[in-house]
Amino acid sequence: MEYNVALVGNPNVGKTSLYNRITHSLEHVGNWHGVTVTEVSKKIMFDHHTVNMVDLPGLYSLTIYSPEEGISRDHILQKANDLIINVCEVNNLARNLYLTLQLLELDVPVVLVINMMDELQKQGKVLNYRNIEKVLKVPIVPMSAKYHSDVHLLMDVSLDYIASHGNNTVALDYLDKLPVKEVSAIIGQNAASAKLPLRYAAIKVLENDAFVCEQLALTPEQKEALASFGDMQARVAQARYAFIDRITEGAVSRSVTDEHHEMHEHMMHNVPVEEETHQGYESDDRLKTPADKKSKDKHFRHHEKHKKNEELSLHGFSPIDRIVLNKYLALPIFLLVMALIFIVTFGLLGKFFTWLLELGIDKLLYTPISNALTKASCPAWIVGLLCDGIINGVGGILVFLPQIVLLFFFLALLEDSGYISRVAFMTDGFFRKIGLSGRSAFTMLMGFGCSATAVLTARGLEDPVMRKKTVLLTPFMSCSARLPVYSTIAAAFFAKGSPFIIFGMYILGAAVALLLAAIFEKCIKPLKSGKLSFIMEMPPYRFPTAERVLQLIWHNTKVFLIRVGTTVFALNVIVWLLSNFSFTAGYTVGKDAKSILELFSGFIAPVFKPLGFGNWKAVTSLMSGLVAKEVVISSIDSFGGVAAVFTGAHPSLSALAFMVFTLLYVPCVATLVAIKKECGIKWMFFSLLLQIGVAYVAALVFYGIGLLFYLHKGLVIGILLAAAVAAVCIAVLVAKIRGKGKCPYCSGGSCGSCHKDFKDKQ
């Protein structure tokens, strides 16, 4: 038999972790909202059955508010599933059950998974789920999706339920308090024509769901009849939550072991169990000695601290958030964390492992193969192709594998720990001023890994203009494919400060993206955002399992090696051949003849002369980087290294300008394809021209300021100070102009009578 099973639930409840566990997949997971933005499926075999498992984007309700929620709703309404596994999280069970009730109203077969039971056990609590199971009449499987335990039990329960479940409608008594039957009588034929379940359609009409009302195609007479019921949306929600409160009352309780521990603690401190206040302790006659009172005070402070921590956790916050989300410390802490990651990745550990791998490639591959080919009297061009073109070119990329692995390791810790959600929370205020929201931070931070993948996650943004802006700005975030370029050039010209140079590249990319966002918001009408909203749940801090981290490292290592072994290898061979052969003279080494690439790139090279790297080798490297950024540095290695590419009076300055251009110009063809998919071909070309233009201007500015600094250090410092003073003066002047004519007593200047009085006085 073949079954279709869909995983459905709120965002950040562990659906994708469960999907990976069941299907042995490596789909991206993270401890933050909106990780899954499209439907993912995989067929597996279980107990002689074929199961098509589908992971759907998270949604809070069947009334949708964002595009990815629409994907989930449409899939559910198709009723093509033999079973829906509704994943809830034990720490937010009441809120998660709101979606569960809507699924049951839809009359679809549901198995309820209550996830993250390990976190409940750490709190010394247990879940009494049998009453919920009895009322809802659906199987409930408590489990922890990040561990192997209970996955087989879930599959057994699911397949058994598919075999035994009929089309019986679950009776939900809270619906008796709503005029569902009356509405059903009015819209019955419409629901049948629209192929919508009648009870579901009636409830959605009461909720004034725009999608369902449109599908029903109601007549004016029907609308008039339904209007007599009034606005029932709040009543429906209230009825659901009252029902949820009733069935979950007492569902989570303290474990017997934890209660015994507390009783023992009270006995050790001579404190009656029933007493809960400090005043109650003081009235106890048994506490007479100073030692008893001191012990009692210590015990009271312990309970008060625990109580405050529980109050914070109810809102998703941890005590550490008092520091991490502090108004003044949040941004410095984030920058410090990122700086430490870069120091470890590119300075302490990364540099050592890169050197070790480079030494191994040289001693075990390059030298033996080169000597063997020379002794065998192979033609010089074959020796050059194999040793310089392939081993040096491809090996020049492979040596950075340790640094890439370390970077992905630290990014996994930030994502799965819940810190990324904190970054979105603390950046929302600033992002809102430039037409973005905190959710844009998720997409932009993912750009540190892969720009093409990050662009696709922007579809989770509800505002279409904000989504378009986020897609256009994400490629400016430095992806991991650019790391070999920074590392090689920084190590060659800025050896001692290479980690800080690389960190500066990442900061520059983010700064350019935010500056462009502000320009889009103020100057480009089609990219001006409407009214923005940002609702985000704050996930608890979690530490990723060792298995999860190893899986992530292996997945990214495999992707990197496949990319190097296919795209980078092929392009490197092509670039080497074109740069060492001419149309007339053949192999050009040792001959006074220009290669094919030198002739072609020589026409374009003068365009880059103002940037300090107007030679054919640098231009060829940039052109090859349009396919994959790793090819930039492999091309440079095949041309003889950075010393052969960056020449002239100020090679280090030319190399710095080259890094800036590499940072900001088109990441790769795959990213352009992703932009076309999300925004259309017009915006893809706009993005292409924007990235090349911004890269050229930024590199020109860096090279120009650097050149002036070399020639006239004092003049440059004076210009920068004068520019800073002028910027402050302009900002003050703009603020004064904007405030002119506004009411001094109101922030908006449109306060009715007092605004009128103020204008009269003027």
C-alpha positions in Angstrom: 0.0 0.0 0.0 1.1 3.6 -0.6 0.1 6.4 1.8 0.4 10.2 1.7 1.3 11.6 5.1 1.8 15.4 5.8 3.6 17.0 8.7 1.6 20.1 9.8 2.1 22.5 12.7 3.1 25.9 14.0 6.5 27.3 13.0 9.4 26.2 15.2 7.8 23.1 16.7 10.3 20.6 15.2 8.4 19.5 12.1 11.5 19.4 9.9 13.6 17.7 12.6 10.9 15.0 12.7 10.8 14.8 8.9 14.6 14.4 8.8 14.5 11.7 11.5 11.7 9.7 9.7 13.1 10.1 6.2 16.8 10.2 7.0 17.1 13.6 5.2 19.1 16.7 5.8 16.6 19.4 5.3 17.6 22.7 6.9 16.4 23.1 10.4 16.8 26.0 12.9 15.6 27.3 16.2 13.7 30.2 14.7 10.5 31.0 12.8 10.1 30.4 9.0 12.9 27.8 8.3 10.7 25.8 6.0 9.2 28.0 3.2 8.2 25.5 0.7 6.8 21.9 0.5 9.4 19.1 0.8 8.6 15.5 0.2 10.3 12.1 0.2 9.1 8.5 -0.2 10.2 5.9 2.4 9.4 2.2 3.0 8.0 1.3 6.4 6.6 -2.1 7.4 6.1 -3.1 3.7 4.2 0.2 3.0 5.3 3.1 0.8 4.9 6.3 2.6 5.1 9.7 0.8 6.1 12.0 3.7 5.5 15.7 3.1 7.0 18.5 5.3 4.8 21.7 5.0 5.7 25.3 6.1 4.6 26.3 9.5 1.2 28.0 10.0 -0.7 29.2 13.1 -4.1 28.9 11.6 -6.0 27.8 8.4 -6.6 31.6 7.9 -3.3 32.5 6.3 -1.2 35.7 6.5 1.8 34.9 4.4 2.6 33.1 1.1 4.2 30.0 2.7 1.2 29.5 5.0 -0.9 29.5 1.8 1.2 26.5 0.5 0.3 24.6 3.6 -3.4 25.5 3.6 -3.9 24.6 -0.1 -2.2 21.3 0.5 -4.4 20.5 3.4 -7.6 21.5 1.6 -6.8 19.3 -1.3 -7.5 16.4 1.1 -5.0 14.2 -0.8 -3.5 13.0 2.5 -4.3 9.7 4.1 -3.1 11.2 7.4 -2.0 14.5 8.9 0.6 14.3 11.6 0.0 17.5 13.6 3.2 18.4 15.5 2.8 20.5 18.7 5.4 21.7 21.1 4.9 20.8 24.8 5.9 24.3 26.0 3.3 26.0 23.9 0.7 23.3 23.8 -2.4 25.5 24.3 -1.5 27.8 21.5 -0.5 24.9 19.1 -3.8 23.1 19.8 -5.7 26.0 18.1 -4.5 24.7 14.7 -5.3 21.1 15.8 -9.0 22.1 16.4 -9.1 23.7 12.9 -7.8 20.4 11.4 -10.4 18.4 13.2 -13.1 20.9 12.1 -12.0 20.1 8.6 -12.7 16.4 9.2 -9.2 15.1 8.2 -7.6 12.1 9.9 -5.1 13.5 12.5 -2.4 12.0 14.7 -1.2 14.4 17.3 2.6 14.6 18.1 3.6 16.5 21.3 7.2 17.2 20.7 10.2 18.3 22.8 9.3 16.1 25.8 12.9 16.1 26.8 12.6 19.8 27.7 9.6 19.1 29.9 11.6 16.3 31.7 14.4 18.7 32.4 11.9 21.0 34.2 10.9 18.1 36.4 7.4 17.9 34.9 5.3 15.3 33.2 2.5 15.4 30.6 -0.8 13.9 31.4 -2.1 13.7 27.8 -4.7 10.9 28.2 -7.6 13.3 28.9 -6.8 15.3 25.8 -6.6 12.1 23.7 -10.0 11.0 25.2 -11.7 14.3 24.3 -10.2 14.8 20.8 -10.5 11.1 20.0 -7.2 11.1 18.1 -4.0 9.2 18.9 -1.4 11.3 20.8 2.4 10.4 20.7 4.6 12.3 23.1 8.2 12.3 21.8 11.5 14.3 21.2 12.1 14.5 17.4 15.8 15.3 17.7 16.4 11.8 19.2 15.7 8.4 17.6 13.3 7.4 20.4 9.6 7.0 19.5 10.0 7.5 15.8 9.1 3.9 15.0 6.2 4.1 17.5 4.9 7.2 15.7 5.0 5.4 12.4 3.3 2.3 13.8 0.5 4.4 15.4 0.1 6.4 12.2 -0.3 3.4 9.9 -2.6 1.7 12.3 -4.8 4.8 12.5 -4.9 5.1 8.7 -6.1 1.5 8.5 -8.7 1.8 11.2 -10.0 5.4 10.7 -13.1 6.0 8.8 -14.7 9.3 7.7 -16.2 9.8 11.1 -16.6 13.5 12.1 -15.1 14.4 15.5 -17.7 15.9 17.8 -16.4 19.2 19.2 -18.9 20.5 21.7 -17.7 24.1 21.6 -19.3 24.3 18.1 -22.7 23.8 19.7 -22.4 27.4 21.1 -22.0 28.8 17.6 -24.6 29.1 14.8 -22.7 26.6 12.6 -25.9 24.7 11.6 -27.7 27.8 10.6 -24.8 29.0 8.5 -24.5 25.5 7.0 -28.1 25.7 5.8 -27.5 28.9 4.0 -24.2 27.9 2.2 -24.7 24.2 1.7 -24.9 24.2 -2.1 -22.0 26.7 -2.4 -19.7 24.6 -0.3 -20.5 21.5 -2.4 -19.8 23.5 -5.6 -16.5 24.8 -4.2 -15.7 21.2 -2.9 -15.2 22.5 0.6 -16.2 20.5 3.7 -19.5 22.0 4.9 -18.7 22.4 8.6 -15.3 23.9 7.8 -16.8 26.4 5.3 -19.5 27.4 7.8 -17.0 28.1 10.6 -14.7 30.1 8.2 -17.7 32.2 7.1 -18.3 33.0 10.7 -14.6 34.0 10.9 -15.1 36.1 7.8 -12.2 34.3 6.1 -11.6 36.1 2.7 -10.3 33.0 0.9 -13.3 30.8 1.8 -15.9 33.5 1.2 -14.4 34.1 -2.3 -14.5 30.3 -3.0 -18.1 30.1 -2.0 -19.2 32.8 -4.4 -22.1 33.9 -2.2 -25.0 35.8 -3.6 -26.1 39.2 -2.3 -29.1 37.5 -0.6 -26.9 35.0 1.1 -24.5 37.7 2.3 -27.4 39.6 3.7 -28.7 36.6 5.5 -25.2 35.9 7.0 -24.8 39.5 8.0 -27.5 39.0 10.5 -25.2 36.9 12.6 -22.9 39.8 13.1 -19.1 39.7 13.5 -18.4 36.2 15.0 -14.7 36.1 14.5 -13.9 36.9 18.2 -16.6 34.5 19.4 -15.2 31.6 17.4 -11.7 32.2 18.7 -13.0 32.6 22.3 -14.9 29.3 22.0 -11.8 27.4 20.8 -9.5 28.8 23.5 -12.1 28.1 26.2 -12.3 24.5 25.0 -8.5 24.2 24.9 -8.2 25.6 28.4 -10.7 23.0 29.6 -9.0 20.0 28.1 -5.4 21.1 29.0 -6.2 22.0 32.6 -3.8 20.0 34.7 -2.2 18.4 31.7 1.3 19.5 32.8 2.2 18.7 36.4 5.3 18.2 38.5 6.8 14.8 38.5 6.7 12.7 41.7 10.5 12.7 41.8 10.6 16.5 41.7 7.9 16.8 44.4 9.9 14.4 46.6 13.0 16.5 46.1 11.1 19.7 47.2 9.8 18.0 50.3 13.3 16.9 51.2 14.6 20.4 50.6 11.9 21.9 52.9 12.7 19.4 55.6 16.4 20.2 55.4 15.5 23.9 55.9 12.9 23.3 58.5 10.3 25.0 56.3 6.7 23.8 56.2 5.7 22.6 52.6 2.5 24.6 52.4 4.2 28.0 53.2 5.1 30.1 50.1 5.7 33.6 51.3 8.5 35.2 53.3 6.0 36.5 55.9 4.7 33.0 56.4 8.2 31.8 57.1 8.7 34.5 59.8 5.5 33.5 61.6 6.7 29.9 62.0 7.5 29.2 65.7 10.0 26.5 64.7 12.4 29.0 63.2 13.8 30.6 66.4 17.6 30.5 66.0 19.6 33.0 63.7 20.9 29.9 61.8 17.3 28.8 61.1 16.4 32.3 59.8 19.5 32.5 57.7 18.7 29.1 56.1 15.1 30.2 55.6 16.1 33.4 53.9 18.5 31.6 51.5 15.7 29.1 50.7 13.3 31.9 50.0 15.7 33.8 47.7 16.2 30.5 45.8 12.4 30.1 45.3 12.0 33.8 44.3 14.7 33.5 41.7 13.2 30.3 40.3 9.8 32.0 40.1 11.1 35.0 38.2 12.9 32.7 35.7 9.6 30.8 35.1 7.8 34.1 34.5 10.4 35.0 31.9 10.2 31.6 30.2 6.4 31.9 29.8 7.1 34.7 27.3 9.9 32.8 25.6 12.7 34.8 27.3 15.6 33.5 29.3 17.4 35.3 32.2 20.4 35.6 29.8 18.2 37.8 27.5 18.5 40.6 30.1 22.1 41.0 28.8 21.8 39.7 25.3 18.8 41.9 24.4 19.9 44.8 26.5 19.2 48.1 24.7 22.9 49.2 24.8 24.7 45.9 24.9 22.8 43.8 22.2 24.6 45.1 19.1 28.1 45.2 20.7 27.6 41.6 22.0 26.5 40.4 18.5 29.5 42.1 16.9 31.8 40.6 19.5 30.4 37.1 19.0 30.9 37.4 15.2 34.4 38.8 15.7 35.3 35.9 17.9 34.0 33.4 15.4 36.1 35.0 12.7 39.2 35.1 14.8 38.9 31.4 15.6 37.9 30.4 12.1 40.5 32.4 10.2 43.1 33.0 12.8 43.6 30.4 15.5 42.3 27.1 14.3 41.4 27.7 10.7 44.8 29.0 9.7 46.6 26.0 11.2 44.4 23.4 9.5 44.6 25.3 6.2 48.4 25.3 6.4 48.4 21.6 7.2 46.2 20.7 4.2 48.2 23.0 1.9 51.4 21.3 3.0 49.8 17.9 2.4 48.7 18.8 -1.1 52.2 20.2 -2.0 54.2 17.3 -0.5 51.9 14.4 -1.4 50.5 15.6 -4.8 52.2 18.5 -6.5 55.8 17.7 -6.0 55.7 13.9 -6.7 53.5 14.3 -9.8 55.5 17.2 -11.1 58.8 15.3 -10.7 57.3 12.1 -12.2 56.0 13.9 -15.3 59.3 15.8 -15.8 61.3 12.6 -15.5 58.9 11.0 -18.0 59.7 13.8 -20.5 56.1 14.8 -20.8 55.3 18.0 -22.8 55.6 21.2 -20.8 51.9 22.0 -21.4 50.8 18.7 -19.9 52.9 19.3 -16.8 51.5 22.8 -16.6 47.9 21.7 -17.0 48.1 18.9 -14.4 50.3 20.6 -11.9 49.5 24.4 -12.2 46.1 24.3 -13.7 44.5 21.4 -11.8 46.5 20.6 -8.7 47.3 24.2 -7.8 44.0 25.6 -9.0 41.7 23.0 -7.4 44.0 22.5 -4.4 44.0 26.2 -3.8 40.3 25.9 -3.1 40.4 22.7 -1.1 42.8 24.1 1.4 40.0 26.4 2.7 37.7 23.5 3.6 38.7 23.6 7.3 37.7 27.2 7.5 34.4 26.7 5.7 33.6 23.7 8.0 34.4 25.9 11.1 32.2 28.7 9.9 29.2 26.4 9.2 29.8 24.8 12.7 29.5 28.2 14.4 26.5 29.3 12.2 24.8 26.0 13.2 25.3 26.9 16.9 23.9 30.4 16.4 20.8 29.1 14.4 19.9 26.1 16.6 20.6 27.8 19.9 17.9 30.4 19.3 20.3 33.4 19.1 19.3 34.2 15.5 15.8 34.9 16.7 17.3 37.4 19.2 19.2 39.1 16.4 16.0 39.5 14.4 14.2 40.8 17.5 16.9 43.4 18.3 17.3 44.6 14.7 13.6 45.0 14.0 13.4 48.6 15.3 16.2 49.8 13.0 15.1 47.6 10.1 11.6 49.0 10.3 13.0 52.5 9.6 14.5 51.4 6.3 11.5 49.5 5.1 12.4 46.0 6.3 11.4 44.0 9.4 13.2 41.7 11.8 12.2 38.7 9.7 14.4 40.1 6.9 17.3 39.5 9.2 16.7 35.7 9.0 17.1 35.7 5.2 20.0 38.1 5.2 21.9 36.2 7.8 21.4 33.0 5.8 23.2 34.8 3.0 26.4 34.2 4.9 26.0 30.6 3.9 24.6 30.5 0.3 23.0 33.5 -1.4 20.9 31.4 -3.7 19.4 29.4 -0.9 18.9 32.5 1.3 17.0 34.3 -1.5 14.5 31.5 -1.7 13.7 31.8 2.1 12.5 35.4 1.5 9.1 34.1 0.3 8.2 33.8 4.0 7.9 37.6 4.2 4.3 38.7 4.1 4.7 42.1 2.5 5.5 41.7 -1.3 7.6 44.9 -1.5 9.6 44.1 1.6 10.1 40.6 0.1 11.4 42.0 -3.1 13.8 44.4 -1.3 15.1 41.5 0.9 15.7 39.4 -2.3 17.6 42.3 -3.9 19.7 43.0 -0.8 20.6 39.5 0.3 23.3 38.9 -2.4 25.3 41.8 -0.8 25.8 39.6 2.3 29.1 37.7 1.9 28.5 34.1 1.1 30.8 31.2 2.0 32.0 30.9 -1.6 33.8 34.2 -1.3 35.9 33.0 1.7 38.8 31.6 -0.3 39.2 34.9 -2.1 39.4 36.9 1.2 41.6 34.4 2.9 44.1 34.1 0.1 44.5 37.8 -0.6 44.3 38.9 3.1 47.0 36.3 4.1 49.3 37.5 1.2 49.0 41.3 1.9 47.6 41.6 5.4 49.0 38.6 7.2 48.7 39.7 10.8 45.3 41.3 10.5 43.7 38.9 8.0 40.9 37.8 10.4 39.9 41.4 10.9 40.1 42.2 7.2 37.8 39.2 6.5 35.4 40.3 9.3 35.5 43.8 7.8 34.4 42.4 4.4 31.3 40.8 6.1 30.5 44.1 7.9 30.9 46.1 4.7 28.5 43.8 2.8 25.9 44.2 5.5 26.4 48.0 5.7 26.0 48.4 1.9 22.8 46.2 2.0 21.3 48.4 4.8 22.3 51.6 3.1 20.7 50.5 -0.1 17.5 49.5 1.8 17.3 53.1 3.1 17.8 54.5 -0.4 15.1 52.2 -1.8 12.7 53.2 0.9 13.3 57.0 0.4 13.9 57.3 -3.3 12.4 54.4 -5.3 8.6 54.4 -5.2 8.1 50.8 -6.4 10.3 49.7 -3.5 8.7 51.7 -0.8 7.2 49.4 1.8 3.7 49.7 3.2 2.7 49.3 6.8 5.0 46.7 8.3 4.3 44.2 11.1 6.6 41.8 12.8 5.2 39.1 15.1 7.7 36.6 16.3 7.7 34.0 19.0 10.9 33.9 21.0 12.2 30.3 21.1 14.0 29.0 24.2 17.7 28.6 24.1 18.7 25.1 22.9 22.0 23.4 22.3 22.1 21.4 19.1 22.9 17.7 19.4 26.3 16.4 18.3 24.5 14.3 15.7 22.8 17.3 14.2 26.1 19.3 14.0 28.0 16.4 12.4 25.2 15.9 9.9 25.3 19.6 9.0 29.1 19.6 8.7 29.1 16.5 6.5 26.3 17.9 4.3 28.1 21.2 3.6 31.4 19.4 3.2 29.8 17.1 0.6 28.3 20.1 -1.3 31.6 21.9 -1.3 33.6 18.9 -2.5 31.0 18.2 -5.3 31.2 21.8 -6.4 35.0 21.8 -6.4 35.1 18.4 -8.2 32.7 19.5 -10.9 32.2 23.2 -11.6 35.5 24.5 -10.2 37.5 21.7 -11.8 35.9 22.1 -15.3 36.2 25.9 -15.3 39.8 25.8 -14.0 40.8 23.5 -16.9 39.1 25.8 -19.4 40.6 29.0 -18.0 44.1 27.5 -17.9 43.9 26.3 -21.5 42.6 29.6 -22.8 45.2 31.6 -20.8 48.1 29.5 -22.0 47.2 28.9 -25.7 46.8 31.4 -28.5 45.1 31.1 -31.9 48.4 31.2 -33.9 51.3 30.3 -31.6 49.9 27.3 -29.7 51.4 26.9 -26.2 52.4 30.5 -25.3 54.7 29.9 -22.3 58.2 31.0 -23.3 56.9 32.7 -26.5 56.2 36.3 -27.3 52.5 35.7 -28.0 49.3 36.7 -26.3 46.9 34.0 -25.1 43.2 33.8 -26.1 42.1 35.1 -22.7 44.7 37.8 -22.7 43.4 39.1 -26.0 39.7 38.9 -25.0 40.1 40.2 -21.4 42.5 42.9 -22.7 39.5 44.8 -24.2 37.7 44.9 -20.9 40.7 45.4 -18.6 40.9 49.2 -19.1 37.5 49.6 -17.5 38.9 48.4 -14.2 42.1 50.4 -14.4 40.7 53.2 -12.1 40.1 50.5 -9.5 43.8 49.5 -9.4 43.5 46.0 -11.0 43.2 46.8 -14.7 45.0 43.7 -16.0 43.7 40.7 -18.0 44.4 38.2 -15.2 42.3 40.0 -12.6 39.5 40.6 -15.1 39.5 36.9 -16.2 39.3 35.8 -12.5 36.3 38.1 -12.0 34.5 36.8 -15.1 35.0 33.2 -14.1 33.6 34.0 -10.7 30.2 34.7 -12.3 29.7 30.9 -12.5 31.1 30.2 -9.0 33.0 32.5 -6.7 35.4 29.7 -5.7 36.8 29.9 -9.3 38.1 33.4 -8.7 40.9 32.3 -6.5 41.6 29.1 -8.4 42.0 31.2 -11.5 44.4 33.5 -9.7 46.4 30.5 -8.5 46.7 29.1 -12.0 48.0 32.5 -13.2 50.9 32.3 -10.7 49.3 33.5 -7.5 48.3 36.9 -6.1 51.8 38.3 -6.6 51.5 37.8 -10.4 48.0 39.4 -10.5 48.3 42.4 -8.3 51.3 44.4 -9.4 52.2 48.1 -9.6 53.1 50.8 -7.1 50.5 49.8 -4.5 49.6 46.0 -4.9 48.1 45.7 -1.4 45.7 48.6 -2.2 44.8 47.0 -5.6 44.1 43.7 -3.8 41.9 45.4 -1.2 39.8 47.1 -4.0 39.6 43.7 -5.7 38.2 42.1 -2.5 35.6 44.9 -2.2 34.5 44.3 -5.8 34.4 40.5 -5.3 32.2 41.1 -2.2 29.6 43.3 -3.9 29.3 42.1 -7.5 27.0 39.2 -8.7 27.5 36.2 -6.4 26.9 33.5 -9.0 24.5 32.5 -11.8 22.5 30.4 -9.3 21.7 33.5 -7.3 20.4 35.3 -10.4 18.2 32.3 -11.2 16.8 32.4 -7.7 16.1 36.1 -7.9 14.3 35.6 -11.3 12.2 32.8 -9.6 11.2 35.0 -6.7 10.8 38.5 -8.4 10.7 38.0 -12.2 13.2 38.6 -15.0 12.9 42.4 -14.8 14.1 42.6 -11.2 16.8 40.0 -12.0 18.4 42.4 -14.5 17.9 45.2 -12.1 19.7 43.2 -9.5 22.5 42.4 -11.9 23.1 46.0 -12.9 22.8 47.2 -9.3 25.3 44.7 -7.9 27.9 45.5 -10.7 27.4 49.2 -10.3 27.6 49.2 -6.5 30.7 47.0 -6.6 32.4 49.4 -9.1 31.6 52.5 -7.1 32.6 51.0 -3.8 35.9 49.6 -5.1 36.6 53.0 -6.8 36.0 54.8 -3.5 38.2 52.4 -1.5 41.0 52.6 -4.0 40.8 56.4 -4.3 40.7 57.0 -0.6 43.6 54.5 -0.1 45.6 56.2 -2.8 45.1 59.6 -1.3 46.0 58.2 2.1 49.3 56.9 0.7 50.1 60.2 -0.9 48.5 62.7 1.5 47.7 61.1 4.9 46.9 64.4 6.7 44.7 65.6 3.9 42.6 62.4 3.9 42.1 62.6 7.7 41.0 66.2 7.4 38.6 65.4 4.6 37.0 62.6 6.7 36.6 64.8 9.7 35.1 67.5 7.6 32.7 65.0 6.0 31.7 63.8 9.5 30.9 67.3 10.7 29.0 68.1 7.5 26.9 64.9 7.9 26.0 65.9 11.4 25.0 69.4 10.4 22.9 68.1 7.5 21.1 65.6 9.8 20.3 68.4 12.3 19.1 70.7 9.4 16.9 68.0 8.0 15.4 67.3 11.4 14.6 71.0 11.8 13.0 71.2 8.4 10.8 68.2 9.0 9.7 69.5 12.4 8.7 72.9 11.1 5.0 73.5 11.4 4.4 70.5 13.6 2.7 70.7 17.0 5.4 70.8 19.8 3.2 68.9 22.1 2.5 65.9 19.8 4.9 63.6 18.0 2.9 63.5 14.7 1.8 67.2 14.5 -1.7 66.2 13.7 -3.5 66.3 17.0 -6.7 68.1 16.1 -7.5 71.2 18.2 -4.1 71.8 19.7 -2.5 71.6 16.2 -5.0 74.2 15.0 -4.2 76.5 17.9 -0.6 76.1 17.2 -1.0 77.1 13.5 -3.1 80.1 14.5 -0.3 81.4 16.8 2.1 81.1 13.9 
